[in-house]
Amino acid sequence: MEEKTGDSINIAILGAGIMAKGMIRNLQKHHNINLFLYNRTREILHSIAQERDTICVTPKDAALQSTIVISCVSDDDASKEVWFGEEGAAKGLTPGTFAIESSTVSVNYMTEWIQRLLELGVTPVDCPLTGSKIGAENGELSAFFGGEMDTLNSLRPILSLFCKNIFRIGGTGDGCKFKLVHNLLGGTILTAYAEALHMAGRLHLSEELTNDILSQTGWGSLVGSSKGSYMVKGDYTDVHGSLDILSKDLKYGIEADPVNPDTVFYNAAKQFLKSQEKGLGRLDMAAIRELYRLEED
């Protein structure tokens, strides 16, 4: 991998959300890496950037300096703006650059993204991430890599600095598809857990005891141990992954493979979108539990 500044590696990070912040923090630990940071709200970057980092005014400025450009933003529209906007990263890319989309985006947009970057002579890679806030902070994210094996071998030393697991799913675009399947399953399990606690309450069982047992045993133990206490307490202000973002992911998922409305995936997505309409979007995704309380009132 030929670099633009001696033996150092220049990497552009576009975005400063939960995942991107963790990515930045872990890359900052390595003194041979120069970061070029862009976020729509630049003030956020002033609390993140270190001495050798560069805060850029536009995505184009960040890309001009870098041989690896990673986007980690909220949705299709945000991705389209940072890559293809008036001062988008695509206008600063040079042939041979690795362009990595780590956002969770729709299949249709990913297809467009790949084609437009191939036309620029760069290597497009889709590499969405999962692992929530703690995984991001600890450098223990999981990556769903879409791209050639040679490309993965070139990028693995960098990706491994903030990812514990890197799964190669297939060709470019397959990482995006897998992430949607992954999040549809996760959202469905989360919805079912919320319904289980609600049912326990309606049966005059202790929700706290129900959660205590379910989080230690059975199929719901993982979601119970990570999100059950939020649901029981009704406190969703410590946001590890927002309900807004997961709702968007579920919407993209059911659009990618239109399904019969009787399926559990479809109904989970419907519940999350309804929760957004109730004003729960900025809270942690566990706030799906509140939908059932609100609908009963």
C-alpha positions in Angstrom: 0.0 0.0 0.0 1.7 3.2 -1.2 1.4 6.1 1.3 1.5 9.8 0.7 3.7 10.7 3.6 6.7 8.4 4.0 6.1 5.4 6.2 3.0 6.9 7.8 -0.5 6.0 6.8 -3.0 8.7 6.0 -6.6 7.8 6.8 -9.7 9.9 6.4 -12.7 9.3 8.7 -16.0 10.8 7.7 -18.4 11.0 10.6 -18.2 11.2 14.4 -21.0 9.1 15.7 -20.7 6.3 18.2 -18.9 3.9 15.8 -16.7 6.5 14.2 -15.6 8.0 17.6 -14.5 4.5 18.7 -12.7 4.0 15.4 -10.9 7.3 15.8 -9.9 6.7 19.4 -8.4 3.3 18.6 -6.5 4.6 15.5 -5.1 7.5 17.5 -3.1 5.0 19.6 -0.8 4.3 16.6 1.7 7.0 15.9 2.3 5.9 12.3 -1.3 6.9 11.5 -2.3 10.4 10.5 -6.0 11.0 10.7 -8.0 13.5 8.5 -11.3 14.0 10.2 -14.6 15.4 8.8 -17.9 15.7 10.5 -20.9 17.8 9.5 -20.8 19.3 13.0 -17.2 20.3 13.3 -17.4 21.2 16.9 -17.7 17.6 17.9 -14.3 16.9 16.4 -12.5 19.5 18.6 -13.2 17.2 21.6 -11.9 14.1 19.7 -8.9 15.3 17.6 -5.4 14.9 18.9 -2.3 16.9 18.0 -1.4 15.1 14.9 -4.9 14.8 13.6 -6.3 17.3 11.0 -9.8 18.6 11.2 -11.0 19.1 7.6 -13.6 21.6 6.4 -15.0 19.2 3.7 -14.9 15.5 2.9 -13.0 16.4 -0.3 -10.2 17.9 1.8 -10.0 14.8 4.0 -9.9 12.5 0.9 -7.2 14.5 -0.9 -4.7 13.7 1.9 -5.5 10.0 2.3 -5.0 6.6 0.8 -7.8 5.1 2.9 -11.2 6.9 3.2 -13.7 5.5 5.7 -17.3 6.7 6.0 -19.4 5.9 9.0 -22.5 8.0 8.9 -26.2 7.6 9.6 -28.0 6.7 6.4 -28.2 6.8 2.6 -28.6 10.5 2.5 -25.7 11.3 4.8 -23.5 8.8 2.8 -24.4 10.4 -0.5 -23.6 13.8 0.8 -20.1 13.0 2.2 -19.1 11.0 -0.9 -20.9 12.7 -3.8 -21.9 16.2 -2.5 -20.6 19.4 -3.9 -17.4 19.0 -1.8 -17.7 15.3 -1.4 -14.9 12.8 -0.8 -15.2 11.4 -4.3 -13.8 14.7 -5.7 -10.7 14.2 -3.7 -10.0 10.5 -4.3 -7.0 9.5 -6.4 -6.7 6.1 -8.3 -5.6 3.3 -6.0 -7.3 4.7 -2.9 -9.4 2.4 -0.8 -12.9 3.8 -0.3 -14.7 2.1 2.6 -18.3 2.5 3.5 -18.9 1.4 7.0 -22.4 2.9 7.4 -25.5 0.7 7.3 -27.1 1.7 4.0 -29.7 0.3 1.6 -28.9 -2.3 -1.0 -30.0 0.0 -3.9 -27.8 2.9 -2.7 -24.9 0.5 -2.1 -25.1 -0.6 -5.8 -25.0 3.0 -6.9 -22.1 3.8 -4.5 -20.0 0.9 -5.9 -20.5 1.8 -9.5 -19.7 5.5 -9.0 -16.5 4.7 -7.2 -15.3 2.1 -9.7 -15.7 4.8 -12.4 -13.1 6.8 -10.4 -10.5 4.1 -10.4 -10.6 3.5 -6.7 -11.3 0.3 -4.8 -14.7 0.4 -3.1 -15.3 -1.8 -0.1 -18.4 -2.1 2.0 -17.6 -2.9 5.6 -20.5 -2.2 8.0 -19.7 -2.6 11.7 -21.5 -3.9 14.7 -20.7 -4.0 18.4 -22.4 -1.0 19.9 -20.8 1.7 22.0 -18.7 -0.6 24.2 -17.3 -2.5 21.3 -16.4 0.7 19.5 -14.6 2.1 22.6 -12.7 -1.1 23.2 -11.7 -1.7 19.6 -13.8 -4.9 19.6 -16.2 -4.3 16.8 -17.2 -6.9 14.3 -16.9 -6.1 10.6 -18.9 -7.6 7.7 -16.5 -7.2 4.8 -17.6 -7.1 1.2 -14.7 -7.1 -1.2 -11.9 -9.3 -2.7 -9.6 -11.3 -0.5 -6.6 -9.5 -1.7 -8.2 -6.2 -0.7 -9.0 -7.6 2.7 -5.4 -8.8 3.2 -4.3 -5.2 2.4 -6.7 -3.6 4.8 -6.7 -6.1 7.6 -3.8 -4.5 9.5 -5.9 -1.3 9.7 -9.3 -2.8 10.3 -7.8 -5.0 13.1 -7.0 -1.8 15.1 -10.7 -1.3 15.8 -12.3 -4.7 15.0 -12.0 -7.9 16.9 -13.7 -9.9 14.2 -13.6 -9.4 10.5 -15.9 -11.6 8.5 -15.5 -11.7 4.7 -19.1 -12.1 3.4 -18.4 -12.1 -0.3 -18.0 -9.5 -3.1 -18.4 -5.8 -2.7 -22.0 -5.1 -1.6 -22.5 -8.4 0.2 -21.3 -6.9 3.5 -24.2 -4.4 3.3 -26.7 -7.2 2.6 -25.5 -9.2 5.5 -25.7 -6.3 7.9 -29.3 -5.8 7.0 -30.1 -9.5 7.7 -28.1 -9.2 11.0 -30.0 -6.2 12.2 -33.4 -7.5 11.1 -32.8 -10.5 13.4 -31.5 -8.3 16.2 -34.5 -5.9 16.0 -36.9 -8.8 15.9 -35.3 -10.4 19.0 -35.3 -7.0 20.8 -39.0 -6.5 20.0 -39.9 -10.0 21.2 -38.0 -9.4 24.5 -40.0 -6.2 25.0 -43.2 -8.1 24.4 -42.2 -10.8 26.8 -41.7 -8.3 29.6 -45.0 -6.6 28.7 -46.8 -10.0 28.9 -45.2 -10.7 32.2 -46.6 -7.5 33.6 -50.0 -8.2 32.2 -49.9 -11.6 34.0 -49.0 -9.8 37.2 -45.5 -11.2 37.3 -42.6 -9.1 38.4 -40.9 -7.6 35.3 -37.7 -7.3 37.3 -37.7 -11.0 38.3 -38.7 -12.0 34.8 -35.8 -10.1 33.3 -33.4 -11.4 36.0 -34.3 -15.0 35.0 -34.5 -14.5 31.2 -31.1 -12.7 31.2 -29.5 -15.7 32.8 -31.1 -18.5 30.8 -32.9 -19.3 27.6 -32.8 -17.9 24.1 -33.2 -14.3 25.2 -30.3 -14.2 27.6 -28.0 -12.1 25.5 -30.5 -9.3 24.8 -31.8 -9.6 28.4 -28.3 -9.1 29.9 -27.6 -6.1 27.6 -31.0 -4.4 27.3 -33.3 -5.9 29.9 -32.4 -3.6 32.7 -33.1 -0.6 30.5 -36.6 -1.9 29.8 -37.4 -2.7 33.4 -36.2 0.7 34.7 -37.6 2.6 31.7 -34.4 4.6 31.4 -33.0 4.7 27.9 -30.7 7.8 28.1 -27.4 5.9 28.0 -27.5 5.4 24.2 -25.4 2.5 22.9 -27.3 2.4 19.7 -30.3 4.7 19.0 -33.8 3.5 18.2 -33.7 5.9 15.2 -30.7 4.2 13.6 -32.0 0.6 14.2 -35.4 1.7 12.8 -33.7 2.9 9.6 -31.8 -0.3 9.3 -34.9 -2.4 9.6 -36.6 -0.3 7.0 -33.7 -0.8 4.6 -33.8 -4.5 5.4 -37.5 -5.1 4.5 -37.1 -2.9 1.4 -34.1 -5.1 0.2 -36.3 -8.2 0.2 -40.0 -7.3 0.2 -41.7 -9.9 2.4 -45.2 -11.0 3.3 -46.5 -8.6 6.0 -47.2 -11.6 8.2 -43.5 -12.3 8.8 -41.8 -11.5 12.1 -39.2 -9.3 10.4 -41.9 -7.1 8.8 -43.8 -6.7 12.1 -40.6 -5.9 14.1 -39.8 -3.2 11.6 -43.3 -1.9 11.9 -43.0 -1.7 15.7 -39.8 0.2 15.5 -41.1 2.7 12.9 -44.2 3.2 15.1 -41.9 3.9 18.1 -40.1 6.6 16.1 -43.5 8.2 15.5 -44.1 8.2 19.2 -40.9 10.3 19.7 -38.6 7.6 21.1 -36.1 7.7 18.3 -33.3 9.5 20.1 -33.3 7.1 23.0 -31.5 3.8 23.1 -33.0 1.0 21.0 -34.3 -0.7 24.1 -36.9 2.0 24.2 -39.0 -0.2 21.9 -40.3 -1.4 25.3 -42.1 1.9 25.9 -44.2 1.4 22.8 -46.2 -1.3 24.6 -46.6 0.9 27.7 -47.8 3.9 25.6 -50.2 1.8 23.6 -51.8 0.4 26.8 -52.3 3.9 28.3 
